[in-house]
Amino acid sequence: MTDQIKFLAAAVMVVAGIAGYYLLAESAMALRVLVVLAGLGVAGVLSWKTVQGQQFEVFARESVKEARKVVWPSRKETIQTTGVVFAFVVVMAILMWIVDASLLSAVKWLMGRSDS
């Protein structure tokens, strides 16, 4: 029940920050943006203090640990793979152009509109 109250309070803070942005229409833009950021910041802190917020923090920490285990390709591997992809795209574009031109010629021939 307390988590639901915290989430409700967080939602109220977001709405209050947005409302403050519009209520301070005559003020400097920096102040208006700070009001919105303050509302979002307070909402974030309130949400972080819930059970779901704590679970999200654990999930985020584990995600960072897993991301550090990833073996990223070297520069040479990246350039070679990119080259293969570009070559494949060019070959497929040429093949598609040939198929398109062939079908266009066939349709023209079937309709009796051939140029020759």
TIVEXDO-878933 format. One record per residue (C-alpha): x, y negated, z negated. Coordinates in steps of 0.1 Angstrom, whole numbers, plus 5000, padded with zeros to 4 digits. Last residue first. Layout:
<gubas>
{{X, Y, Z}} ...
</gubas>
This chain:
<gubas>
{{5107, 5030, 5809}} {{5095, 5008, 5781}} {{5072, 5035, 5766}} {{5037, 5024, 5759}} {{5019, 5056, 5767}} {{5006, 5060, 5732}} {{5025, 5093, 5727}} {{5057, 5077, 5741}} {{5053, 5047, 5718}} {{5048, 5070, 5688}} {{5078, 5091, 5698}} {{5100, 5060, 5702}} {{5090, 5047, 5668}} {{5095, 5081, 5652}} {{5130, 5083, 5667}} {{5139, 5047, 5656}} {{5127, 5055, 5620}} {{5146, 5087, 5619}} {{5178, 5071, 5631}} {{5173, 5042, 5607}} {{5168, 5066, 5578}} {{5200, 5085, 5587}} {{5219, 5052, 5589}} {{5205, 5041, 5555}} {{5213, 5076, 5540}} {{5249, 5073, 5552}} {{5253, 5038, 5538}} {{5237, 5048, 5504}} {{5260, 5078, 5502}} {{5291, 5057, 5509}} {{5280, 5032, 5482}} {{5274, 5060, 5456}} {{5308, 5076, 5465}} {{5325, 5042, 5460}} {{5308, 5036, 5427}} {{5320, 5070, 5415}} {{5356, 5062, 5426}} {{5355, 5028, 5409}} {{5342, 5043, 5377}} {{5367, 5071, 5376}} {{5396, 5046, 5381}} {{5383, 5023, 5354}} {{5381, 5052, 5330}} {{5348, 5069, 5321}} {{5334, 5064, 5286}} {{5336, 5092, 5261}} {{5306, 5087, 5238}} {{5314, 5093, 5201}} {{5311, 5056, 5193}} {{5275, 5056, 5205}} {{5267, 5084, 5181}} {{5279, 5064, 5151}} {{5259, 5033, 5164}} {{5228, 5055, 5166}} {{5233, 5068, 5131}} {{5235, 5032, 5118}} {{5203, 5022, 5137}} {{5184, 5053, 5124}} {{5194, 5045, 5088}} {{5182, 5009, 5093}} {{5150, 5021, 5109}} {{5143, 5043, 5079}} {{5149, 5013, 5056}} {{5124, 4992, 5077}} {{5099, 5020, 5076}} {{5101, 5022, 5038}} {{5096, 4984, 5037}} {{5123, 4958, 5027}} {{5133, 4954, 5064}} {{5098, 4942, 5073}} {{5101, 4914, 5047}} {{5135, 4904, 5059}} {{5124, 4904, 5095}} {{5093, 4883, 5087}} {{5116, 4858, 5069}} {{5138, 4856, 5099}} {{5109, 4853, 5124}} {{5094, 4825, 5105}} {{5128, 4808, 5102}} {{5134, 4812, 5139}} {{5101, 4796, 5146}} {{5108, 4767, 5123}} {{5143, 4764, 5137}} {{5129, 4761, 5172}} {{5106, 4732, 5162}} {{5135, 4715, 5144}} {{5157, 4718, 5175}} {{5129, 4705, 5197}} {{5128, 4672, 5178}} {{5094, 4664, 5162}} {{5062, 4652, 5179}} {{5050, 4687, 5185}} {{5056, 4697, 5149}} {{5022, 4714, 5146}} {{5030, 4735, 5177}} {{5062, 4750, 5164}} {{5047, 4753, 5129}} {{5020, 4774, 5143}} {{5046, 4797, 5158}} {{5064, 4800, 5125}} {{5032, 4805, 5106}} {{5022, 4833, 5130}} {{5055, 4850, 5124}} {{5052, 4844, 5087}} {{5016, 4858, 5086}} {{5029, 4889, 5105}} {{5056, 4894, 5078}} {{5030, 4890, 5050}} {{5009, 4916, 5067}} {{5039, 4939, 5070}} {{5047, 4933, 5033}} {{5011, 4940, 5023}} {{5011, 4972, 5043}} {{5044, 4982, 5026}} {{5028, 4976, 4992}} {{5000, 5000, 5000}} 
</gubas>
